[in-house]
Amino acid sequence: MKSIIPLGKMGFSGVRYHKGYVYDKLRHTVLTINQMSEADKRFVQATLKTIVTGPDAFVLPDGTNGWACSKLDLQGKSYVLSYRGIEVALFYKRQLHEIALQPGDRYPEGVCQDPKEAWMRLDFLGLSAEKANFVLGTEHKRLNEENKILKDRLQTLDDLNYQLEKENTQLKDRRKQDLSSKGKRNGKRKR
């Protein structure tokens, strides 16, 4: 059996053809978290609902029941929580700025009442950013295309309006000239 595609070239499926390529195993990449059982996913989601900060995640029983938490930086601002070796959440402490009020200053909006408000949690069980924003992205593209079409229509209507106004002023000028020339002729006849 001879291949249609020359050796060393890429096929339509992305597999490089070479001698004996028929026996190569196909490879694919999947998210490790998608390989979790549904029961484990539900357990992880239920546990994550109660954990809102990195230190909370860090005090989970390390190694017990499959949970582990590791600090990613020296300042203690980011933690990765994993269950049975699979990363399930990232905790990150946002930067805080302390403001000293002077006499007469207004109380600022958005003041953190609780230090836990500085922590963000990113659950890895959810959709990727691309898939989560797919509807919004397609809607944005559709609106941009519609906006372009409407701008083209507006330009066409502006051009048409300009031509009509130009013709209208030319007709008015001709009419004035015709009326003035008729008035001059009528004035000459009456004499």
Backbone as a chain_set.jsonl record, in Angstrom:
{"seq": "MKSIIPLGKMGFSGVRYHKGYVYDKLRHTVLTINQMSEADKRFVQATLKTIVTGPDAFVLPDGTNGWACSKLDLQGKSYVLSYRGIEVALFYKRQLHEIALQPGDRYPEGVCQDPKEAWMRLDFLGLSAEKANFVLGTEHKRLNEENKILKDRLQTLDDLNYQLEKENTQLKDRRKQDLSSKGKRNGKRKR", "coords": {"N": [[0.844, -1.176, 0.0], [0.725, 2.081, -0.99], [1.345, 5.396, -0.004], [-0.477, 8.373, -0.748], [0.362, 10.846, -0.044], [3.532, 12.378, 0.173], [6.391, 11.058, 1.954], [7.274, 12.317, 5.172], [5.728, 14.617, 5.068], [2.97, 16.624, 6.287], [-0.188, 15.295, 7.112], [-3.793, 15.649, 6.609], [-4.878, 15.358, 9.119], [-2.969, 16.218, 10.839], [-1.002, 14.446, 11.422], [2.269, 13.397, 10.997], [3.495, 11.929, 8.127], [5.318, 8.991, 7.74], [7.557, 6.259, 7.231], [5.868, 3.339, 7.952], [3.779, 4.616, 9.321], [1.2, 3.864, 9.802], [1.041, 2.331, 12.049], [1.445, 4.004, 14.181], [0.463, 5.334, 17.335], [-2.365, 7.274, 17.971], [-2.393, 10.491, 19.429], [-3.828, 12.553, 21.903], [-4.878, 15.494, 23.681], [-6.195, 16.193, 26.825], [-7.963, 17.926, 29.438], [-6.848, 17.395, 32.68], [-8.511, 17.627, 34.866], [-10.966, 17.04, 33.813], [-10.982, 14.337, 33.756], [-11.738, 13.454, 36.178], [-13.999, 11.694, 38.339], [-17.583, 12.031, 38.45], [-18.638, 12.051, 41.025], [-16.395, 12.762, 42.563], [-16.001, 15.329, 41.504], [-18.331, 16.657, 42.384], [-17.896, 16.487, 45.141], [-15.556, 18.01, 45.422], [-16.51, 20.512, 44.528], [-18.406, 21.046, 46.53], [-16.752, 21.229, 48.762], [-15.124, 23.396, 48.042], [-16.899, 25.505, 48.196], [-16.918, 26.299, 50.807], [-14.444, 27.303, 51.296], [-12.745, 30.257, 51.217], [-10.459, 31.797, 51.251], [-6.86, 31.877, 50.757], [-5.293, 31.104, 53.065], [-7.287, 29.611, 54.391], [-7.516, 27.46, 52.656], [-4.982, 26.48, 52.938], [-4.941, 25.414, 55.489], [-6.409, 23.135, 55.281], [-6.563, 19.63, 55.877], [-3.517, 18.543, 55.109], [-2.671, 16.261, 52.686], [-4.458, 14.474, 53.778], [-7.366, 12.703, 53.016], [-6.894, 13.177, 50.369], [-6.46, 15.861, 49.813], [-4.374, 18.674, 49.083], [-2.334, 21.541, 49.487], [-0.452, 24.075, 48.052], [1.935, 26.65, 48.385], [2.56, 29.256, 46.142], [4.18, 31.495, 45.968], [6.612, 33.525, 47.735], [5.531, 35.497, 49.339], [3.071, 34.675, 50.163], [0.763, 35.145, 48.696], [-0.447, 33.653, 46.72], [-1.985, 30.531, 46.211], [-2.258, 27.076, 45.366], [-4.729, 24.718, 45.231], [-5.137, 21.275, 45.452], [-6.701, 18.176, 44.628], [-6.307, 14.87, 45.191], [-4.002, 14.975, 43.651], [-4.764, 16.451, 41.448], [-5.072, 19.658, 40.241], [-7.39, 21.933, 41.511], [-8.21, 24.483, 42.25], [-7.259, 27.941, 42.345], [-6.0, 30.293, 44.516], [-5.766, 33.731, 45.064], [-4.389, 36.601, 46.465], [-5.399, 39.826, 46.234], [-3.84, 43.027, 45.676], [-3.702, 45.355, 48.301], [-4.417, 48.682, 49.381], [-3.721, 51.078, 51.727], [-5.414, 53.831, 53.014], [-5.036, 56.863, 54.615], [-7.247, 58.919, 56.161], [-7.723, 62.394, 56.024], [-8.646, 65.313, 57.916], [-11.774, 66.441, 56.851], [-11.844, 64.96, 54.532], [-13.712, 62.884, 52.326], [-15.423, 59.816, 53.002], [-14.118, 57.017, 51.429], [-15.4, 55.129, 48.595], [-16.105, 51.606, 48.229], [-14.653, 50.351, 50.261], [-12.806, 47.852, 51.903], [-14.35, 45.811, 54.119], [-13.819, 43.454, 55.31], [-10.914, 41.496, 55.597], [-10.904, 39.2, 54.071], [-12.068, 39.814, 51.696], [-10.14, 40.522, 49.92], [-9.206, 38.272, 48.72], [-9.234, 36.201, 45.844], [-10.802, 33.537, 44.107], [-10.183, 31.061, 41.779], [-11.851, 28.672, 40.191], [-11.006, 25.611, 38.811], [-12.722, 23.817, 37.769], [-14.603, 24.877, 36.142], [-15.579, 26.3, 32.919], [-13.264, 27.045, 30.236], [-11.752, 30.277, 29.629], [-12.211, 31.075, 27.009], [-14.377, 29.451, 26.196], [-16.26, 30.15, 28.13], [-16.773, 32.771, 27.49], [-17.791, 32.591, 24.975], [-20.406, 33.019, 23.919], [-20.707, 35.725, 24.468], [-18.557, 36.702, 22.987], [-19.236, 35.954, 20.327], [-21.579, 37.391, 20.066], [-20.568, 39.968, 20.286], [-18.96, 40.078, 17.962], [-20.987, 39.808, 16.032], [-22.456, 42.144, 16.509], [-20.503, 44.04, 15.882], [-20.207, 43.56, 13.115], [-22.803, 44.182, 12.27], [-22.845, 46.859, 13.013], [-20.904, 47.879, 11.266], [-22.2, 47.47, 8.809], [-24.396, 49.167, 9.175], [-23.048, 51.619, 9.371], [-22.041, 51.799, 6.776], [-24.459, 51.981, 5.385], [-25.365, 54.412, 6.424], [-23.415, 56.154, 5.437], [-23.945, 55.894, 2.689], [-26.558, 56.93, 2.627], [-26.013, 59.537, 3.49], [-24.442, 60.435, 1.349], [-26.346, 60.275, -0.704], [-28.232, 62.103, 0.287], [-26.714, 64.451, 0.172], [-26.388, 64.691, -2.627], [-29.096, 65.007, -3.376], [-29.735, 67.43, -2.049], [-27.991, 69.129, -3.392], [-29.005, 68.964, -6.028], [-31.536, 69.985, -5.494], [-30.98, 72.647, -4.711], [-29.911, 73.509, -7.145], [-32.174, 73.277, -8.791], [-33.858, 75.144, -7.513], [-32.404, 77.471, -7.961], [-32.55, 77.564, -10.791], [-35.301, 77.845, -11.058], [-35.711, 80.326, -9.845], [-34.27, 81.866, -11.664], [-35.78, 81.391, -13.97], [-38.266, 82.492, -13.174], [-37.503, 85.142, -12.772], [-36.657, 85.806, -15.345], [-39.073, 85.472, -16.708], [-40.574, 87.409, -15.475], [-39.204, 89.702, -16.331], [-39.718, 89.519, -19.076], [-42.5, 89.718, -19.109], [-42.759, 92.286, -18.055], [-41.631, 93.843, -20.095], [-43.462, 93.41, -22.136], [-45.785, 94.635, -21.214], [-45.288, 97.32, -21.459]], "CA": [[0.0, 0.0, 0.0], [1.556, 3.261, -1.135], [0.667, 6.612, 0.432], [-0.634, 9.44, -1.738], [1.126, 11.98, 0.474], [4.951, 12.021, 0.278], [6.903, 10.841, 3.296], [7.784, 13.51, 5.844], [4.771, 15.723, 4.95], [1.853, 16.556, 7.227], [-1.481, 14.915, 6.568], [-4.903, 16.524, 6.974], [-5.176, 15.226, 10.538], [-1.857, 16.72, 11.621], [-0.058, 13.364, 11.671], [3.361, 13.415, 10.027], [3.618, 10.639, 7.455], [6.645, 8.415, 7.644], [7.503, 4.833, 6.967], [5.209, 2.613, 9.032], [2.931, 5.529, 10.093], [-0.088, 3.232, 10.084], [1.101, 1.7, 13.354], [1.599, 5.001, 15.24], [-0.706, 5.555, 18.183], [-2.837, 8.659, 17.926], [-2.299, 11.169, 20.712], [-4.706, 13.699, 22.083], [-4.676, 16.17, 24.957], [-7.423, 16.519, 27.549], [-7.739, 18.51, 30.752], [-6.788, 16.364, 33.714], [-9.667, 17.767, 35.747], [-12.118, 16.405, 33.168], [-10.883, 12.902, 33.956], [-12.273, 13.155, 37.511], [-15.351, 11.125, 38.357], [-18.618, 13.025, 38.795], [-18.748, 12.098, 42.489], [-15.273, 13.572, 43.036], [-16.247, 16.728, 41.124], [-19.336, 17.204, 43.304], [-17.246, 16.608, 46.448], [-14.643, 19.158, 45.333], [-17.317, 21.737, 44.471], [-18.991, 21.276, 47.852], [-15.685, 21.667, 49.666], [-14.66, 24.724, 47.633], [-17.87, 26.533, 48.593], [-16.642, 26.759, 52.172], [-13.086, 27.854, 51.353], [-12.772, 31.54, 50.511], [-9.148, 32.443, 51.249], [-5.712, 30.991, 50.64], [-4.983, 30.463, 54.349], [-8.293, 28.573, 54.651], [-7.141, 26.293, 51.855], [-3.718, 25.953, 53.434], [-5.152, 24.659, 56.728], [-7.051, 21.839, 55.02], [-5.633, 18.562, 56.272], [-2.61, 18.29, 53.993], [-2.454, 14.846, 52.422], [-5.57, 13.678, 54.286], [-8.512, 12.643, 52.1], [-6.492, 13.546, 49.023], [-6.285, 17.307, 49.646], [-3.047, 19.244, 49.261], [-2.27, 22.96, 49.134], [0.939, 24.521, 47.946], [2.128, 28.095, 48.253], [3.28, 29.503, 44.901], [5.145, 32.588, 46.082], [7.166, 33.696, 49.072], [4.742, 36.449, 50.11], [1.814, 34.058, 50.596], [-0.36, 35.763, 47.974], [-1.102, 32.717, 45.813], [-1.996, 29.133, 46.619], [-2.944, 26.135, 44.486], [-5.349, 23.627, 45.974], [-5.302, 20.101, 44.598], [-7.396, 17.033, 45.204], [-5.753, 13.639, 44.634], [-2.984, 15.317, 42.665], [-5.333, 17.25, 40.361], [-5.29, 21.041, 40.669], [-8.815, 22.251, 41.411], [-8.495, 25.903, 42.477], [-6.162, 28.869, 42.581], [-6.362, 31.399, 45.39], [-4.842, 34.844, 44.88], [-4.702, 37.773, 47.283], [-5.207, 41.065, 45.491], [-3.073, 44.062, 46.36], [-4.493, 46.301, 49.085], [-3.792, 49.987, 49.591], [-4.294, 51.696, 52.912], [-5.558, 55.278, 52.865], [-5.251, 57.587, 55.87], [-8.134, 60.058, 55.912], [-7.388, 63.681, 56.634], [-9.871, 66.032, 58.274], [-12.503, 67.0, 55.716], [-11.91, 63.995, 53.427], [-14.904, 62.033, 52.263], [-15.18, 58.391, 53.195], [-14.041, 56.455, 50.076], [-16.296, 54.027, 48.24], [-15.454, 50.332, 47.983], [-13.731, 50.027, 51.34], [-12.861, 46.445, 52.323], [-14.754, 45.668, 55.511], [-13.257, 42.201, 55.788], [-9.697, 41.18, 54.84], [-11.158, 38.079, 53.166], [-12.515, 40.352, 50.411], [-8.974, 40.683, 49.046], [-8.893, 36.988, 48.093], [-9.987, 35.742, 44.67], [-10.68, 32.104, 43.883], [-10.437, 30.623, 40.41], [-12.145, 27.242, 40.176], [-10.596, 24.983, 37.561], [-13.779, 22.919, 37.314], [-15.449, 25.593, 35.201], [-15.186, 26.382, 31.513], [-12.124, 27.904, 29.931], [-12.153, 31.663, 29.366], [-12.729, 31.153, 25.641], [-15.707, 28.848, 26.146], [-17.165, 30.901, 28.993], [-17.111, 34.024, 26.812], [-18.11, 32.302, 23.577], [-21.651, 33.705, 23.543], [-20.42, 37.154, 24.48], [-17.661, 36.983, 21.861], [-19.969, 35.883, 19.059], [-22.509, 38.523, 20.059], [-19.747, 41.148, 20.013], [-18.61, 40.035, 16.539], [-22.197, 40.067, 15.264], [-22.771, 43.568, 16.651], [-19.511, 44.797, 15.098], [-20.567, 43.432, 11.699], [-24.033, 44.963, 12.069], [-22.443, 48.255, 13.117], [-20.221, 48.215, 10.013], [-23.233, 47.561, 7.768], [-25.164, 50.388, 9.423], [-22.198, 52.764, 9.011], [-22.031, 51.867, 5.312], [-25.769, 52.509, 4.978], [-25.401, 55.823, 6.793], [-22.58, 56.865, 4.466], [-24.69, 55.917, 1.429], [-27.663, 57.879, 2.785], [-25.427, 60.886, 3.52], [-24.074, 60.782, -0.027], [-27.594, 60.502, -1.434], [-28.793, 63.35, 0.8], [-25.896, 65.531, -0.375], [-26.746, 64.837, -4.039], [-30.447, 65.565, -3.469], [-29.675, 68.839, -1.671], [-27.32, 69.83, -4.479], [-29.968, 69.062, -7.128], [-32.62, 70.859, -5.045], [-30.523, 74.04, -4.834], [-29.801, 73.822, -8.569], [-33.539, 73.488, -9.288], [-34.338, 76.413, -6.963], [-31.714, 78.534, -8.7], [-33.154, 77.62, -12.128], [-36.668, 78.362, -10.931], [-35.579, 81.766, -9.623], [-33.852, 82.468, -12.934], [-36.932, 81.337, -14.871], [-39.253, 83.475, -12.722], [-36.991, 86.498, -13.016], [-36.67, 86.052, -16.79], [-40.479, 85.647, -17.106], [-40.975, 88.727, -14.986], [-38.623, 90.695, -17.213], [-40.437, 89.463, -20.356], [-43.846, 90.28, -18.883], [-42.595, 93.723, -17.849], [-41.355, 94.433, -21.382], [-44.681, 93.317, -22.945], [-46.781, 95.579, -20.712], [-44.912, 98.676, -21.833]], "C": [[0.89, 1.238, 0.0], [0.737, 4.501, -0.777], [0.618, 7.627, -0.7], [0.235, 10.632, -1.347], [2.579, 11.554, 0.621], [5.381, 11.867, 1.732], [7.454, 12.143, 3.866], [6.847, 14.705, 5.775], [3.643, 15.521, 5.961], [0.583, 16.168, 6.499], [-2.559, 15.852, 7.047], [-5.21, 16.464, 8.46], [-4.035, 15.707, 11.427], [-0.826, 15.651, 11.943], [1.002, 13.401, 10.581], [3.499, 12.012, 9.437], [5.082, 10.227, 7.394], [6.487, 6.914, 7.426], [6.905, 4.116, 8.181], [4.262, 3.475, 9.854], [1.607, 4.907, 10.487], [-0.105, 2.69, 11.505], [1.284, 2.693, 14.503], [0.311, 5.127, 16.03], [-1.096, 7.028, 18.071], [-2.773, 9.237, 19.331], [-3.295, 12.309, 20.741], [-4.495, 14.247, 23.491], [-6.029, 16.498, 25.563], [-7.045, 17.174, 28.867], [-7.794, 17.407, 31.796], [-8.024, 16.417, 34.596], [-10.92, 17.134, 35.139], [-12.097, 14.894, 33.312], [-11.385, 12.479, 35.338], [-13.651, 12.537, 37.395], [-16.333, 12.222, 38.78], [-18.768, 13.155, 40.305], [-17.619, 12.947, 43.078], [-15.474, 15.04, 42.698], [-17.253, 17.377, 42.07], [-18.739, 17.424, 44.691], [-16.327, 17.826, 46.472], [-15.435, 20.459, 45.314], [-17.922, 22.058, 45.828], [-17.942, 21.774, 48.837], [-15.231, 23.083, 49.331], [-15.628, 25.829, 48.03], [-17.554, 27.102, 49.966], [-15.283, 27.421, 52.296], [-13.052, 29.138, 50.536], [-11.426, 32.247, 50.474], [-8.052, 31.394, 51.098], [-5.34, 30.34, 51.96], [-6.009, 29.403, 54.743], [-7.945, 27.296, 53.894], [-5.881, 25.649, 52.411], [-3.893, 25.128, 54.705], [-5.986, 23.407, 56.514], [-6.083, 20.743, 55.424], [-4.779, 18.146, 55.084], [-2.343, 16.798, 53.855], [-3.576, 13.957, 52.921], [-6.731, 13.787, 53.318], [-8.159, 13.137, 50.7], [-6.252, 15.017, 48.801], [-4.832, 17.701, 49.858], [-3.086, 20.697, 48.802], [-0.8, 23.365, 49.087], [0.979, 26.019, 47.699], [2.983, 28.33, 47.015], [4.326, 30.599, 45.004], [5.586, 32.748, 47.533], [6.322, 34.612, 49.948], [3.42, 35.87, 50.597], [0.606, 34.668, 49.931], [-1.072, 34.788, 47.052], [-0.887, 31.273, 46.272], [-2.702, 28.31, 45.549], [-3.439, 24.98, 45.35], [-5.553, 22.462, 45.03], [-5.993, 18.99, 45.371], [-6.922, 15.792, 44.455], [-4.784, 13.931, 43.481], [-3.476, 16.145, 41.494], [-5.631, 18.645, 40.883], [-6.746, 21.423, 40.452], [-9.117, 23.726, 41.611], [-7.199, 26.669, 42.698], [-6.703, 29.993, 43.449], [-5.309, 32.489, 45.23], [-5.311, 36.03, 45.719], [-4.373, 39.025, 46.487], [-4.476, 42.095, 46.346], [-4.022, 45.027, 47.057], [-3.695, 47.581, 49.281], [-4.49, 50.645, 50.767], [-4.277, 53.211, 52.744], [-5.822, 55.885, 54.242], [-6.083, 58.829, 55.558], [-7.658, 61.281, 56.691], [-8.703, 64.363, 57.022], [-10.502, 66.681, 57.04], [-12.585, 66.068, 54.52], [-13.194, 63.199, 53.494], [-14.502, 60.58, 52.474], [-15.192, 57.727, 51.82], [-15.029, 55.312, 49.864], [-15.478, 52.76, 48.047], [-14.429, 49.955, 49.031], [-13.916, 48.565, 51.727], [-13.208, 46.39, 53.806], [-14.089, 44.461, 56.151], [-12.0, 41.886, 54.985], [-9.892, 40.018, 53.858], [-11.601, 38.56, 51.781], [-11.361, 40.525, 49.426], [-8.674, 39.401, 48.271], [-9.823, 36.688, 46.927], [-9.77, 34.241, 44.545], [-11.035, 31.8, 42.438], [-10.627, 29.114, 40.45], [-11.775, 26.672, 38.82], [-11.637, 24.026, 37.025], [-14.658, 23.572, 36.249], [-14.92, 25.541, 33.779], [-13.945, 27.24, 31.345], [-12.641, 29.307, 29.618], [-12.762, 31.792, 27.977], [-14.149, 30.605, 25.56], [-16.709, 29.615, 26.994], [-17.634, 32.179, 28.31], [-17.5, 33.817, 25.357], [-19.35, 33.066, 23.126], [-21.415, 35.199, 23.471], [-19.546, 37.538, 23.298], [-18.381, 36.958, 20.531], [-20.964, 37.033, 18.951], [-21.76, 39.816, 19.728], [-19.364, 41.204, 18.535], [-19.817, 40.375, 15.677], [-22.562, 41.552, 15.318], [-21.777, 44.438, 15.892], [-19.828, 44.738, 13.614], [-21.813, 44.253, 11.379], [-23.723, 46.453, 12.106], [-21.765, 48.719, 11.837], [-21.23, 48.386, 8.88], [-24.03, 48.849, 7.933], [-24.348, 51.645, 9.093], [-22.13, 52.929, 7.494], [-23.348, 52.437, 4.791], [-25.868, 53.997, 5.262], [-24.581, 56.655, 5.81], [-23.294, 56.981, 3.123], [-25.83, 56.923, 1.503], [-27.152, 59.322, 2.842], [-25.047, 61.346, 2.12], [-25.316, 61.101, -0.855], [-28.238, 61.818, -1.007], [-28.024, 64.548, 0.242], [-26.251, 65.778, -1.845], [-28.129, 65.46, -4.202], [-30.469, 67.053, -3.086], [-29.025, 69.676, -2.772], [-28.267, 70.029, -5.653], [-31.096, 70.014, -6.762], [-32.192, 72.322, -5.142], [-30.359, 74.44, -6.291], [-31.183, 74.086, -9.162], [-34.111, 74.806, -8.779], [-33.704, 77.589, -7.699], [-32.302, 78.687, -10.102], [-34.545, 78.226, -12.067], [-36.64, 79.879, -10.704], [-35.188, 82.479, -10.914], [-35.02, 82.487, -13.914], [-37.976, 82.38, -14.48], [-38.769, 84.903, -12.997], [-36.976, 86.805, -14.516], [-38.112, 86.214, -17.291], [-40.991, 87.009, -16.661], [-40.428, 89.838, -15.852], [-39.345, 90.715, -18.531], [-41.837, 90.077, -20.207], [-43.778, 91.779, -18.694], [-42.343, 94.432, -19.18], [-42.612, 94.426, -22.238], [-45.707, 94.362, -22.51], [-46.457, 96.991, -21.156], [-45.365, 98.933, -23.193]], "O": [[1.714, 1.415, 0.897], [-0.413, 4.64, -1.193], [1.544, 7.73, -1.504], [0.772, 11.333, -2.204], [2.846, 10.472, 1.143], [4.798, 12.478, 2.629], [8.024, 12.962, 3.145], [7.148, 15.735, 6.379], [3.393, 14.41, 6.426], [0.311, 16.654, 5.402], [-2.277, 16.768, 7.819], [-5.749, 17.423, 9.013], [-4.128, 15.611, 12.651], [0.133, 15.921, 12.666], [0.683, 13.432, 9.393], [3.607, 11.03, 10.171], [5.958, 11.017, 7.043], [5.374, 6.39, 7.442], [7.387, 4.275, 9.302], [3.955, 3.114, 10.99], [0.956, 5.38, 11.419], [-1.174, 2.597, 12.11], [1.281, 2.295, 15.667], [-0.787, 5.041, 15.479], [-0.237, 7.91, 18.078], [-3.066, 8.547, 20.307], [-3.566, 12.945, 19.722], [-3.997, 13.55, 24.375], [-6.909, 17.023, 24.881], [-5.93, 16.996, 29.356], [-8.704, 16.578, 31.782], [-8.531, 15.381, 35.027], [-11.832, 16.738, 35.866], [-13.093, 14.233, 33.018], [-11.451, 11.287, 35.637], [-14.389, 12.826, 36.453], [-15.942, 13.215, 39.393], [-19.0, 14.253, 40.812], [-17.849, 13.753, 43.98], [-15.158, 15.91, 43.51], [-17.056, 18.51, 42.509], [-19.034, 18.424, 45.345], [-16.326, 18.585, 47.441], [-15.075, 21.411, 46.007], [-17.949, 23.219, 46.235], [-18.224, 22.648, 49.657], [-14.98, 23.884, 50.232], [-15.217, 26.979, 48.185], [-17.882, 28.252, 50.258], [-15.0, 28.046, 53.318], [-13.293, 29.127, 49.329], [-11.269, 33.215, 49.729], [-8.277, 30.198, 51.283], [-5.09, 29.135, 51.991], [-5.651, 28.401, 55.363], [-8.063, 26.193, 54.427], [-5.724, 24.429, 52.365], [-3.088, 24.238, 54.977], [-6.249, 22.679, 57.472], [-4.872, 20.933, 55.314], [-5.257, 17.479, 54.166], [-1.854, 16.153, 54.781], [-3.649, 12.792, 52.531], [-7.039, 14.882, 52.848], [-9.053, 13.48, 49.926], [-5.873, 15.408, 47.697], [-4.142, 17.134, 50.706], [-3.785, 21.04, 47.848], [-0.017, 23.031, 49.976], [0.193, 26.576, 46.933], [4.017, 27.683, 46.846], [5.266, 30.632, 44.209], [4.993, 32.167, 48.442], [6.385, 34.519, 51.174], [2.716, 36.518, 51.372], [-0.471, 34.711, 50.526], [-2.198, 35.06, 46.634], [0.208, 30.864, 46.656], [-3.634, 28.788, 44.902], [-2.679, 24.357, 46.092], [-6.082, 22.633, 43.932], [-5.882, 18.885, 46.593], [-7.11, 15.673, 43.244], [-4.759, 13.221, 42.475], [-2.683, 16.508, 40.625], [-6.363, 18.8, 41.86], [-7.281, 21.263, 39.355], [-10.175, 24.193, 41.188], [-6.196, 26.129, 43.165], [-7.745, 30.575, 43.146], [-4.109, 32.213, 45.257], [-6.481, 36.409, 45.683], [-3.224, 39.258, 46.113], [-4.496, 42.036, 47.575], [-5.018, 45.463, 46.479], [-2.466, 47.566, 49.339], [-5.717, 50.752, 50.791], [-3.258, 53.797, 52.378], [-6.737, 55.459, 54.947], [-5.664, 59.686, 54.78], [-7.252, 61.195, 57.85], [-9.759, 64.012, 56.496], [-9.831, 67.383, 56.284], [-13.325, 66.35, 53.578], [-13.697, 62.882, 54.572], [-13.382, 60.176, 52.16], [-16.181, 57.855, 51.099], [-15.435, 54.628, 50.804], [-14.289, 52.829, 47.737], [-13.433, 49.303, 48.716], [-15.044, 48.091, 51.865], [-12.446, 46.867, 54.647], [-13.829, 44.434, 57.353], [-12.034, 42.006, 53.76], [-9.118, 39.876, 52.912], [-11.522, 37.811, 50.807], [-11.589, 40.662, 48.224], [-7.96, 39.441, 47.269], [-11.034, 36.892, 47.008], [-8.687, 33.735, 44.841], [-12.072, 32.237, 41.939], [-9.684, 28.367, 40.711], [-12.191, 27.2, 37.789], [-11.465, 23.474, 35.938], [-15.38, 22.878, 35.533], [-13.954, 24.842, 33.475], [-13.617, 28.057, 32.205], [-13.832, 29.493, 29.369], [-13.724, 32.536, 27.788], [-15.021, 31.209, 24.936], [-17.879, 29.723, 26.626], [-18.762, 32.621, 28.524], [-17.533, 34.775, 24.586], [-19.343, 33.692, 22.066], [-21.861, 35.865, 22.537], [-19.762, 38.577, 22.674], [-18.171, 37.835, 19.692], [-21.168, 37.584, 17.869], [-22.261, 40.655, 18.979], [-19.437, 42.268, 17.92], [-19.706, 41.131, 14.712], [-22.93, 42.146, 14.305], [-22.157, 45.46, 15.321], [-19.731, 45.751, 12.92], [-21.876, 44.932, 10.355], [-24.273, 47.223, 11.32], [-22.018, 49.828, 11.368], [-21.133, 49.324, 8.088], [-24.309, 49.543, 6.955], [-24.899, 52.625, 8.592], [-22.156, 54.048, 6.983], [-23.362, 53.264, 3.879], [-26.388, 54.759, 4.447], [-25.006, 57.735, 5.4], [-23.259, 58.035, 2.488], [-26.052, 57.683, 0.561], [-27.788, 60.227, 2.302], [-25.292, 62.492, 1.742], [-25.338, 62.072, -1.61], [-28.736, 62.566, -1.848], [-28.632, 65.555, -0.122], [-26.4, 66.925, -2.267], [-28.328, 66.33, -5.05], [-31.152, 67.846, -3.735], [-29.458, 70.795, -3.049], [-28.339, 71.121, -6.217], [-31.569, 70.77, -7.61], [-32.968, 73.156, -5.61], [-30.634, 75.585, -6.65], [-31.349, 75.017, -9.95], [-34.781, 75.517, -9.529], [-34.372, 78.573, -8.019], [-32.528, 79.808, -10.558], [-34.922, 79.025, -12.924], [-37.433, 80.62, -11.286], [-35.702, 83.554, -11.223], [-35.231, 83.48, -14.61], [-38.513, 83.075, -15.342], [-39.551, 85.762, -13.405], [-37.25, 87.936, -14.918], [-38.357, 87.006, -18.202], [-41.741, 87.673, -17.376], [-41.121, 90.828, -16.088], [-39.582, 91.79, -19.083], [-42.292, 90.844, -21.055], [-44.68, 92.486, -19.143], [-42.822, 95.552, -19.36], [-42.817, 95.363, -23.01], [-46.422, 94.913, -23.347], [-47.376, 97.809, -21.21], [-45.154, 100.025, -23.719]]}, "num_chains": 1, "name": "protein.A"}
